[in-house]
Amino acid sequence: MSEHPTANENPAVVYPLLKDSGNQRVLREWLTAHDGYVVADDKPVSEAAFDLCIVDQLALGDHSEAIQTAKAAAKPALLPVLLLVSDLDQLLGASETQLLEAVFETTVDELLSTPIRQAELEWRLQSLLRLRNQSLDLQAQTEKLRKFKQAVEASGHAILMSDTDGSIEYVNPAFESMTGYTQNDAVGESTRLLNSGEMSVEHYERLWGTITDGDTWRKEITNQRRDGSLYIADQTIAPIVEDDEPIAFVAVQTEITERKQLEQRLSLHRDIVERLEDPIMLQTLDGEFRLVNDALCSFAGLSRTQLLSDDEYEFMDPETATTIARQKRRVVETEQPVEYSVEPTFEYSDREAVFYTSRYPYYEDGELAGTLAICRNVSDLENRTRQLQVLDNILRHNIRNNLNVIHGRGEQLRESVDGELEAAADVIVERAEDLLTTSEKSRAITDVLSETVEPTPIDLSRLVRSAAEKTANNWPDADIDVSAPPQLGVSGTKSVDAALEELFGNAVIHNDSDEPRLRIALSADEEYATLSVRDNGPGISEFDRNVLESGGAIDKLSHGSGLGLWLVYWVINRSGGDIRVDCEPHGTEITVRLPLAPS
């Protein structure tokens, strides 16, 4: 069917359907000559598009079923039909009831007797077309209302409509889901149904003052659900105005409880981050700063605005910036945290610091988005460490020199005396040797604890074979068997070789068997390399087991073997590994795990 027909813009499409060929020709000529009408295409009624049909009695008999079908298909819009009758009195007199029921209710909307005056025909056609236009307008408005209702029902925002007194007239499904009140619960109740008591009286006075004046209100509000729990919503209330007066109000709520809670947590975290004296920064995958705290700005000598969207090359020496860039790449490539130390020189400030940095992968919506770094200023600790290293070197140097003197004199004494004095000289020499050994182990531990914690890739298979070979050379009577792959890369500190030599040597030294055996096996899974060291000795003490597994018994440390096991513990621990000790009926099995090197 054509759109709303008007005399000027869209002429009405009229379908002349007259059995009398002469009348059909005259009617078509009149319609063609009239600016307000267009004759429909010469198609059957079931296929033609038209706004109004003119039919005579004879044609009605032939096409009544097709006309009824076309009118039914057009509903709810009106498709008017004008019936031309040659003898109106005869038609009405023949069967008035039959005409009203069978014709007017299903087929014909109005009838006109012939002969017809042009003015009468024009008036009747315009009257019927006005009815059609009104029906089309009503149909369009009904369709818009239907779509609007569907949109409101499907909306993810809670929608409430009330009268001007605040009595609820409608709520949508999202409102039911958000508040716990069904439509039956809410309709007819006051909007105070949601009042949580959290908002002030002045808040509601301003709200009602705004909307009753015809203006829109938008504020956050804390409401109460049916179960008594509270929720925060971004609420917009707009008046529905008619003749410049509000006749109803519509409120739209979007729950923002989680967002507000997140904002509060972020605000708290931001305050904490800003108050820290250690630099904290969030950087993109390209290394650009997205978040920096005041501490970083202070060290860099630049404002937050100057730092954002730049990187470390902007304010520190290129060598340190390159080191940091390399560490960021490690985090991005492995998606694992890293730790490292740097001592940068700042271009825009005279501050000096040694930073021990922990850098972590940062995700947004489950996707890797950058790195987060926390830089602890360990300058004072670094200075104290260096001072202690100097003190340690001095003490060890002096003690070692004196022990060498005692050891030499003890050997001289042992060669020149006999009896009880010789035995005493043996004790002097033996204890001097123990103290010298302890001094060497102390130095090794000091080196381990002083080195930068930055595990690097190492070939564990090569180190295991080398340490086993040294142990076999030092104790040729020991039966040592090694099972290891040709190559196995792990992540560890530079002192892993010293820890292996201590572990293997300790297993042989304290083995009281006539035929000491040592079985060394190296394997790997998807994440870790596993080293098994099994001996047939008397078993390990609880003291030494505690040292190896947890680094415990520090206040009870009193002998050289314990000091050596401490070396093993610290090396493996600082390499990101762990140790387990299993005591067996005839020996001990020590299992060491180290993380595999990134591929």
C-alpha positions as CSV (number, residue, x, y, z in Angstrom):
1,M,0.0,0.0,0.0
2,S,1.1,3.6,-0.5
3,E,2.2,5.8,2.4
4,H,-0.1,8.4,3.8
5,P,-1.7,10.0,0.7
6,T,-2.2,13.8,0.5
7,A,-3.5,15.9,-2.3
8,N,-0.2,17.7,-2.9
9,E,2.8,15.5,-2.0
10,N,1.7,11.9,-2.5
11,P,-1.5,11.5,-4.6
12,A,-3.8,8.8,-3.4
13,V,-3.7,5.5,-5.4
14,V,-7.3,4.6,-6.4
15,Y,-8.2,1.2,-7.8
16,P,-11.3,1.5,-10.1
17,L,-13.1,-1.9,-10.3
18,L,-16.3,-1.4,-12.3
19,K,-18.0,-4.1,-14.3
20,D,-19.6,-1.5,-16.6
21,S,-16.8,-0.7,-19.2
22,G,-18.3,2.7,-20.0
23,N,-18.4,3.8,-16.4
24,Q,-14.9,2.2,-15.9
25,R,-13.5,4.4,-18.7
26,V,-15.2,7.6,-17.5
27,L,-13.9,7.0,-13.9
28,R,-10.3,6.3,-15.0
29,E,-10.3,9.5,-17.1
30,W,-11.6,11.5,-14.2
31,L,-9.1,10.1,-11.8
32,T,-6.2,10.6,-14.3
33,A,-7.2,14.3,-14.8
34,H,-7.4,14.9,-11.1
35,D,-4.1,16.1,-9.4
36,G,-4.9,14.4,-6.1
37,Y,-5.3,10.8,-7.5
38,V,-3.3,8.2,-9.4
39,V,-4.9,5.2,-11.0
40,A,-3.6,1.9,-9.6
41,D,-1.6,-0.5,-11.9
42,D,-3.8,-2.8,-14.0
43,K,-3.3,-5.9,-11.8
44,P,-5.6,-8.3,-10.0
45,V,-6.9,-7.1,-6.6
46,S,-4.7,-9.5,-4.8
47,E,-1.5,-8.0,-6.4
48,A,-2.5,-4.4,-6.7
49,A,-1.3,-1.6,-4.4
50,F,-3.8,1.1,-3.6
51,D,-5.2,3.4,-1.0
52,L,-8.9,3.2,-2.0
53,C,-11.0,0.9,-4.2
54,I,-14.2,2.0,-6.1
55,V,-16.4,-1.0,-7.0
56,D,-19.9,-1.4,-8.5
57,Q,-22.4,-4.0,-7.7
58,L,-21.5,-6.4,-10.5
59,A,-17.8,-6.3,-9.8
60,L,-18.4,-6.7,-6.1
61,G,-20.1,-10.0,-6.8
62,D,-17.0,-11.2,-8.8
63,H,-14.3,-9.8,-6.5
64,S,-15.8,-9.7,-3.0
65,E,-13.5,-12.4,-1.6
66,A,-10.3,-10.8,-3.0
67,I,-11.4,-7.4,-1.6
68,Q,-12.0,-8.9,1.8
69,T,-8.6,-10.6,1.7
70,A,-6.9,-7.3,0.8
71,K,-8.7,-5.4,3.6
72,A,-7.8,-8.0,6.2
73,A,-4.2,-7.9,5.1
74,A,-4.1,-4.2,5.6
75,K,-5.4,-4.2,9.2
76,P,-5.1,-2.5,11.6
77,A,-5.0,0.2,8.9
78,L,-8.2,0.9,7.0
79,L,-8.3,0.1,3.2
80,P,-11.5,1.8,2.3
81,V,-13.9,0.5,-0.4
82,L,-16.6,2.7,-2.0
83,L,-19.5,0.8,-3.5
84,L,-21.4,2.4,-6.5
85,V,-25.0,1.2,-6.7
86,S,-27.5,2.1,-9.5
87,D,-30.6,1.7,-7.3
88,L,-29.9,2.4,-3.7
89,D,-33.5,2.0,-2.5
90,Q,-33.9,-1.3,-4.3
91,L,-30.6,-2.6,-2.7
92,L,-31.6,-1.6,0.8
93,G,-35.1,-2.9,0.4
94,A,-34.0,-6.2,-0.9
95,S,-32.2,-7.4,2.2
96,E,-31.0,-4.7,4.7
97,T,-29.8,-7.2,7.3
98,Q,-27.8,-9.2,4.8
99,L,-26.2,-6.1,3.3
100,L,-25.1,-4.8,6.7
101,E,-23.7,-8.0,7.9
102,A,-22.2,-9.5,4.8
103,V,-21.1,-6.3,3.0
104,F,-20.4,-3.4,5.3
105,E,-18.7,-5.5,8.0
106,T,-16.3,-7.2,5.7
107,T,-16.1,-5.5,2.3
108,V,-17.7,-2.1,1.8
109,D,-17.1,1.0,3.9
110,E,-19.5,3.4,2.2
111,L,-21.8,3.3,-0.8
112,L,-22.9,6.0,-3.4
113,S,-25.8,5.8,-5.8
114,T,-25.4,6.5,-9.5
115,P,-25.6,8.7,-11.4
116,I,-22.8,10.6,-9.5
117,R,-22.1,14.2,-9.4
118,Q,-18.3,14.9,-9.4
119,A,-18.5,17.1,-6.3
120,E,-20.3,14.3,-4.4
121,L,-17.7,11.7,-5.6
122,E,-14.8,14.0,-4.6
123,W,-16.3,14.6,-1.1
124,R,-16.8,10.9,-0.5
125,L,-13.3,10.0,-1.7
126,Q,-11.6,12.6,0.5
127,S,-13.7,11.5,3.5
128,L,-12.6,7.9,3.1
129,L,-9.0,8.9,2.5
130,R,-9.0,11.0,5.7
131,L,-10.1,7.9,7.6
132,R,-7.4,5.9,5.9
133,N,-4.7,8.5,6.9
134,Q,-5.9,8.5,10.4
135,S,-5.7,4.7,10.6
136,L,-2.2,4.8,9.1
137,D,-1.1,7.4,11.7
138,L,-2.6,5.3,14.5
139,Q,-0.9,2.2,13.1
140,A,2.5,4.0,13.0
141,Q,2.0,5.3,16.5
142,T,1.0,1.9,17.8
143,E,4.0,0.4,16.2
144,K,6.3,3.0,17.7
145,L,4.7,2.4,21.1
146,R,5.2,-1.4,20.7
147,K,8.9,-1.0,19.8
148,F,9.3,1.5,22.6
149,K,7.8,-0.9,25.1
150,Q,10.0,-3.7,23.8
151,A,13.0,-1.5,24.2
152,V,12.1,-0.5,27.7
153,E,11.4,-4.2,28.6
154,A,14.7,-5.3,27.1
155,S,16.7,-2.4,28.6
156,G,19.5,-3.3,31.0
157,H,18.8,-0.2,33.0
158,A,16.1,-0.2,35.7
159,I,13.1,2.0,34.6
160,L,10.4,3.2,36.8
161,M,7.4,5.4,36.0
162,S,5.3,7.2,38.6
163,D,2.5,9.7,38.7
164,T,3.1,13.2,40.0
165,D,2.4,12.1,43.6
166,G,5.1,9.5,43.5
167,S,2.9,6.4,43.1
168,I,4.6,3.8,41.0
169,E,2.7,2.9,37.7
170,Y,5.3,0.8,35.9
171,V,8.6,-1.0,36.4
172,N,10.6,-3.0,33.8
173,P,12.3,-6.4,34.3
174,A,15.7,-4.8,35.0
175,F,14.1,-2.9,37.9
176,E,12.8,-6.2,39.2
177,S,16.2,-7.8,38.9
178,M,18.1,-4.9,40.5
179,T,15.7,-4.2,43.4
180,G,14.1,-7.6,44.1
181,Y,10.6,-6.0,43.8
182,T,8.4,-7.5,41.2
183,Q,6.0,-5.4,39.1
184,N,3.1,-6.6,41.3
185,D,5.1,-5.6,44.4
186,A,6.0,-2.2,43.2
187,V,3.0,-0.9,41.2
188,G,0.7,1.2,43.4
189,E,3.4,1.7,46.0
190,S,5.2,5.0,46.7
191,T,8.7,5.5,45.3
192,R,9.7,5.7,49.0
193,L,9.7,1.9,48.7
194,L,13.4,2.2,47.8
195,N,14.4,4.7,50.5
196,S,17.5,3.5,52.3
197,G,17.7,6.2,54.8
198,E,21.2,7.0,53.5
199,M,20.1,10.1,51.6
200,S,19.3,13.4,53.4
201,V,15.9,15.0,53.5
202,E,17.4,17.9,51.5
203,H,18.4,15.6,48.7
204,Y,14.8,14.5,48.2
205,E,13.5,18.1,48.5
206,R,15.9,19.2,45.8
207,L,14.9,16.2,43.6
208,W,11.2,16.8,43.8
209,G,11.7,20.6,43.4
210,T,13.6,20.0,40.2
211,I,11.3,17.5,38.4
212,T,8.1,19.3,39.4
213,D,9.5,22.4,37.8
214,G,9.8,20.4,34.6
215,D,13.6,19.9,34.7
216,T,15.6,16.7,34.6
217,W,17.4,15.4,37.7
218,R,20.6,13.4,37.6
219,K,22.5,12.3,40.7
220,E,23.9,9.2,42.4
221,I,21.6,7.7,45.0
222,T,21.9,4.9,47.6
223,N,18.7,2.8,47.6
224,Q,17.6,-0.3,49.4
225,R,16.6,-3.6,47.8
226,R,13.8,-5.8,49.0
227,D,16.2,-8.0,51.0
228,G,17.5,-4.9,52.8
229,S,20.9,-4.7,51.1
230,L,22.0,-1.4,49.7
231,Y,23.0,-0.5,46.2
232,I,24.3,2.7,44.5
233,A,22.8,3.9,41.3
234,D,23.3,6.6,38.8
235,Q,19.8,7.9,38.6
236,T,18.1,10.2,36.0
237,I,14.5,11.4,36.5
238,A,12.7,13.2,33.8
239,P,9.2,14.7,33.8
240,I,6.7,13.7,31.1
241,V,5.2,17.1,30.2
242,E,1.8,17.9,28.7
243,D,0.6,21.5,28.2
244,D,3.8,22.7,30.0
245,E,2.8,20.7,33.1
246,P,4.3,17.4,34.3
247,I,1.8,14.6,34.2
248,A,4.2,11.8,35.2
249,F,7.9,11.0,35.9
250,V,10.2,8.4,34.5
251,A,13.3,7.3,36.4
252,V,16.2,5.4,34.9
253,Q,18.8,3.8,37.2
254,T,22.1,2.2,36.4
255,E,23.7,0.3,39.3
256,I,27.3,1.5,40.0
257,T,27.9,-0.2,43.3
258,E,30.9,-2.2,42.1
259,R,32.3,0.9,40.3
260,K,32.0,3.0,43.4
261,Q,33.6,0.3,45.6
262,L,36.4,0.0,43.1
263,E,36.9,3.8,43.0
264,Q,37.1,3.8,46.8
265,R,39.7,1.0,46.8
266,L,41.6,2.7,44.1
267,S,41.5,6.0,46.0
268,L,42.8,4.2,49.1
269,H,45.5,2.4,47.1
270,R,46.5,5.7,45.3
271,D,46.9,7.4,48.7
272,I,49.1,4.6,50.0
273,V,51.2,4.6,46.8
274,E,51.6,8.3,46.9
275,R,52.8,8.3,50.5
276,L,55.4,5.7,49.9
277,E,59.0,6.9,49.7
278,D,59.8,4.2,47.2
279,P,59.2,4.9,43.5
280,I,56.3,3.0,42.0
281,M,55.4,3.0,38.3
282,L,53.0,1.3,35.8
283,Q,54.2,1.1,32.2
284,T,52.7,0.0,28.9
285,L,54.1,-2.8,26.8
286,D,56.1,-0.1,25.0
287,G,57.6,1.1,28.3
288,E,55.7,4.4,28.5
289,F,54.7,5.5,32.0
290,R,50.9,5.3,32.7
291,L,51.1,5.8,36.4
292,V,53.9,7.2,38.6
293,N,54.0,8.3,42.2
294,D,55.5,11.4,43.9
295,A,58.6,9.5,44.9
296,L,59.6,8.7,41.3
297,C,58.9,12.3,40.3
298,S,61.2,13.4,43.1
299,F,64.1,11.2,42.1
300,A,63.6,12.0,38.4
301,G,63.4,15.7,38.9
302,L,60.3,15.9,36.7
303,S,56.6,16.4,37.2
304,R,54.0,13.7,36.7
305,T,52.8,15.4,33.5
306,Q,56.4,15.4,32.2
307,L,56.9,11.7,33.0
308,L,53.7,10.3,31.6
309,S,54.0,8.9,28.1
310,D,57.8,8.8,28.4
311,D,60.2,6.2,29.7
312,E,63.4,5.9,31.7
313,Y,65.6,7.2,28.9
314,E,64.0,10.6,29.5
315,F,65.7,11.2,32.9
316,M,68.4,8.7,33.7
317,D,71.7,7.5,32.2
318,P,71.3,5.4,29.0
319,E,73.2,2.4,30.4
320,T,70.8,2.0,33.4
321,A,67.8,2.7,31.2
322,T,68.9,-0.1,28.8
323,T,69.3,-2.5,31.8
324,I,65.7,-1.6,32.9
325,A,64.4,-2.0,29.4
326,R,66.0,-5.5,29.2
327,Q,64.3,-6.5,32.5
328,K,60.9,-5.2,31.2
329,R,61.3,-7.4,28.1
330,R,62.0,-10.4,30.4
331,V,58.7,-9.8,32.2
332,V,56.7,-9.3,29.0
333,E,58.2,-12.4,27.3
334,T,57.9,-14.8,30.3
335,E,54.9,-13.1,32.1
336,Q,56.9,-13.8,35.3
337,P,58.1,-11.3,37.9
338,V,61.8,-10.4,38.0
339,E,64.0,-8.8,40.6
340,Y,67.1,-6.7,39.9
341,S,69.3,-3.9,41.3
342,V,70.2,-0.6,39.6
343,E,72.1,2.5,40.6
344,P,71.0,5.2,38.1
345,T,72.3,8.6,37.6
346,F,69.5,11.2,37.2
347,E,69.8,13.9,34.6
348,Y,67.5,16.5,36.3
349,S,68.2,15.9,39.9
350,D,71.2,15.4,42.1
351,R,69.7,12.5,44.2
352,E,71.6,9.3,44.4
353,A,70.1,5.8,45.2
354,V,70.6,2.1,44.8
355,F,67.2,0.5,43.9
356,Y,66.2,-3.1,44.5
357,T,63.4,-3.5,42.0
358,S,60.6,-6.0,41.8
359,R,58.8,-5.9,38.5
360,Y,55.5,-7.7,37.8
361,P,53.4,-8.4,34.7
362,Y,50.3,-6.1,34.6
363,Y,47.0,-7.3,33.0
364,E,43.8,-5.5,31.9
365,D,40.7,-7.6,31.1
366,G,42.8,-10.7,31.2
367,E,45.3,-9.4,28.6
368,L,48.9,-8.5,29.3
369,A,49.0,-4.7,29.2
370,G,52.4,-3.8,30.7
371,T,54.6,-4.0,33.8
372,L,54.3,-2.7,37.4
373,A,57.5,-1.9,39.2
374,I,58.2,-1.3,42.9
375,C,61.7,0.2,43.5
376,R,62.9,0.0,47.1
377,N,65.7,2.4,47.9
378,V,68.3,0.2,49.5
379,S,71.1,2.8,49.5
380,D,71.6,2.7,53.3
381,L,71.5,-1.1,53.3
382,E,73.9,-1.2,50.4
383,N,76.3,1.0,52.3
384,R,76.0,-1.1,55.5
385,T,76.6,-4.2,53.4
386,R,79.7,-2.8,51.9
387,Q,80.9,-1.8,55.4
388,L,80.2,-5.3,56.7
389,Q,82.1,-6.8,53.7
390,V,85.1,-4.7,54.5
391,L,84.9,-5.7,58.2
392,D,84.4,-9.3,57.2
393,N,87.5,-9.2,54.9
394,I,89.6,-7.6,57.7
395,L,88.5,-10.1,60.3
396,R,88.9,-13.1,58.0
397,H,92.3,-11.9,56.9
398,N,93.5,-11.4,60.5
399,I,91.9,-14.6,61.8
400,R,93.3,-16.6,58.8
401,N,96.8,-15.3,59.3
402,N,96.7,-16.1,63.0
403,L,95.2,-19.6,62.3
404,N,98.0,-20.3,59.8
405,V,100.5,-19.4,62.4
406,I,98.8,-21.6,65.0
407,H,98.6,-24.4,62.4
408,G,102.3,-24.1,61.6
409,R,103.4,-24.0,65.2
410,G,101.2,-27.0,66.0
411,E,102.8,-29.1,63.3
412,Q,106.3,-28.0,64.6
413,L,105.2,-29.0,68.1
414,R,103.9,-32.3,67.0
415,E,107.2,-33.2,65.3
416,S,109.3,-32.3,68.4
417,V,107.3,-34.0,71.2
418,D,105.7,-37.3,72.0
419,G,103.2,-38.8,74.4
420,E,100.5,-36.6,75.7
421,L,102.1,-33.4,74.2
422,E,102.0,-35.0,70.8
423,A,98.3,-35.8,71.2
424,A,97.7,-32.2,72.3
425,A,99.6,-30.9,69.2
426,D,97.4,-33.2,67.0
427,V,94.3,-31.5,68.5
428,I,95.7,-28.0,67.9
429,V,96.5,-28.9,64.2
430,E,93.1,-30.5,63.7
431,R,91.1,-27.6,65.1
432,A,93.2,-25.1,63.2
433,E,92.4,-26.9,60.0
434,D,88.6,-27.0,60.9
435,L,88.7,-23.2,61.5
436,L,90.4,-22.6,58.2
437,T,87.8,-24.6,56.4
438,T,85.0,-22.8,58.3
439,S,86.6,-19.5,57.3
440,E,86.5,-20.5,53.6
441,K,82.9,-21.5,53.9
442,S,82.1,-18.2,55.6
443,R,83.6,-16.3,52.8
444,A,81.6,-18.3,50.2
445,I,78.3,-17.5,52.1
446,T,79.2,-13.9,52.4
447,D,79.8,-13.8,48.6
448,V,76.4,-15.5,48.0
449,L,74.5,-13.1,50.3
450,S,76.2,-10.1,48.8
451,E,75.7,-10.9,45.1
452,T,72.8,-9.4,43.2
453,V,69.7,-11.6,43.1
454,E,69.4,-12.0,39.4
455,P,69.3,-15.7,38.3
456,T,70.8,-16.3,34.9
457,P,70.6,-19.3,32.6
458,I,73.2,-22.0,33.5
459,D,73.8,-25.6,32.2
460,L,73.1,-27.7,35.3
461,S,74.2,-30.9,33.6
462,R,77.7,-29.5,33.1
463,L,77.9,-28.2,36.7
464,V,76.7,-31.6,38.1
465,R,79.3,-33.5,36.2
466,S,82.1,-31.1,37.1
467,A,81.2,-31.1,40.8
468,A,80.9,-35.0,40.8
469,E,84.4,-35.2,39.1
470,K,86.0,-32.9,41.8
471,T,84.4,-35.0,44.5
472,A,85.7,-38.2,43.0
473,N,89.2,-36.8,42.7
474,N,89.2,-35.7,46.4
475,W,87.8,-39.0,47.6
476,P,88.9,-41.7,45.2
477,D,87.6,-44.5,47.4
478,A,84.0,-43.3,46.9
479,D,81.7,-45.0,44.4
480,I,80.1,-42.1,42.6
481,D,77.6,-42.6,39.7
482,V,76.1,-39.7,37.7
483,S,73.0,-39.9,35.5
484,A,72.2,-36.6,33.6
485,P,71.1,-35.5,30.2
486,P,73.8,-34.0,27.9
487,Q,72.5,-30.5,28.6
488,L,69.9,-29.0,30.9
489,G,69.4,-25.2,31.2
490,V,68.1,-23.9,34.6
491,S,67.8,-20.4,36.1
492,G,70.3,-20.0,39.0
493,T,72.9,-17.7,40.7
494,K,76.5,-17.9,39.8
495,S,77.3,-19.9,43.0
496,V,75.4,-23.0,42.1
497,D,78.6,-24.9,41.4
498,A,79.9,-24.2,44.9
499,A,76.6,-25.5,46.4
500,L,76.9,-28.7,44.4
501,E,80.5,-29.3,45.4
502,E,79.5,-28.8,49.1
503,L,76.5,-31.1,48.8
504,F,78.4,-33.9,47.1
505,G,81.5,-33.6,49.4
506,N,79.4,-33.5,52.5
507,A,77.6,-36.7,51.5
508,V,81.0,-38.5,51.2
509,I,82.8,-36.9,54.2
510,H,80.1,-38.0,56.7
511,N,79.7,-41.5,55.1
512,D,80.9,-44.1,57.6
513,S,80.4,-47.0,55.3
514,D,83.3,-49.2,54.3
515,E,82.3,-48.7,50.7
516,P,80.7,-45.1,50.4
517,R,78.4,-44.8,47.5
518,L,76.9,-41.7,46.0
519,R,74.1,-41.8,43.3
520,I,73.4,-38.6,41.5
521,A,70.5,-38.3,39.1
522,L,69.3,-35.3,37.1
523,S,65.9,-35.0,35.3
524,A,63.3,-32.4,34.3
525,D,59.6,-31.8,33.9
526,E,57.9,-28.9,32.2
527,E,58.9,-26.3,34.9
528,Y,61.7,-27.6,37.1
529,A,65.0,-29.6,37.0
530,T,65.2,-32.2,39.7
531,L,68.5,-33.3,41.2
532,S,68.6,-36.4,43.4
533,V,71.6,-37.0,45.6
534,R,71.4,-40.4,47.4
535,D,74.1,-41.8,49.7
536,N,74.5,-45.0,51.9
537,G,75.7,-43.1,55.0
538,P,74.4,-43.0,58.5
539,G,71.7,-40.5,57.8
540,I,71.4,-36.8,58.3
541,S,70.8,-35.1,61.7
542,E,67.6,-33.1,62.4
543,F,69.7,-30.0,62.8
544,D,71.2,-30.3,59.3
545,R,67.9,-31.3,57.8
546,N,66.3,-28.2,59.2
547,V,69.2,-26.1,57.7
548,L,68.8,-27.5,54.2
549,E,65.0,-27.5,54.0
550,S,64.1,-24.2,55.7
551,G,67.2,-22.3,56.6
552,G,66.4,-22.8,60.2
553,A,68.6,-23.3,63.3
554,I,70.5,-20.1,62.6
555,D,70.8,-19.4,66.4
556,K,72.3,-22.9,66.9
557,L,74.8,-22.9,64.1
558,S,78.1,-24.1,65.7
559,H,80.1,-26.3,63.3
560,G,81.6,-26.4,59.9
561,S,79.2,-28.9,58.3
562,G,76.2,-26.8,59.3
563,L,77.9,-23.7,57.7
564,G,78.4,-25.6,54.5
565,L,74.8,-26.7,54.3
566,W,73.8,-23.1,54.9
567,L,75.8,-22.2,51.8
568,V,73.7,-24.9,49.9
569,Y,70.4,-23.5,51.3
570,W,71.1,-19.9,50.4
571,V,72.3,-20.6,46.8
572,I,69.3,-22.8,46.0
573,N,66.9,-20.5,47.7
574,R,68.2,-17.4,46.0
575,S,68.0,-19.2,42.7
576,G,64.3,-19.7,43.1
577,G,64.5,-23.4,44.0
578,D,63.9,-25.7,47.0
579,I,65.4,-28.7,48.9
580,R,63.8,-31.8,50.4
581,V,65.5,-34.3,52.7
582,D,64.3,-37.9,53.0
583,C,66.0,-40.2,55.5
584,E,66.1,-43.9,54.5
585,P,67.1,-47.0,56.5
586,H,70.5,-47.1,54.8
587,G,71.3,-43.5,53.8
588,T,69.8,-40.2,52.9
589,E,68.3,-38.8,49.7
590,I,68.4,-35.0,49.1
591,T,66.2,-33.7,46.3
592,V,67.0,-30.2,44.8
593,R,64.6,-28.4,42.4
594,L,65.6,-25.4,40.3
595,P,63.4,-23.6,37.8
596,L,64.1,-24.2,34.1
597,A,65.6,-21.4,32.2
598,P,63.2,-19.5,29.9
599,S,63.2,-21.0,26.4
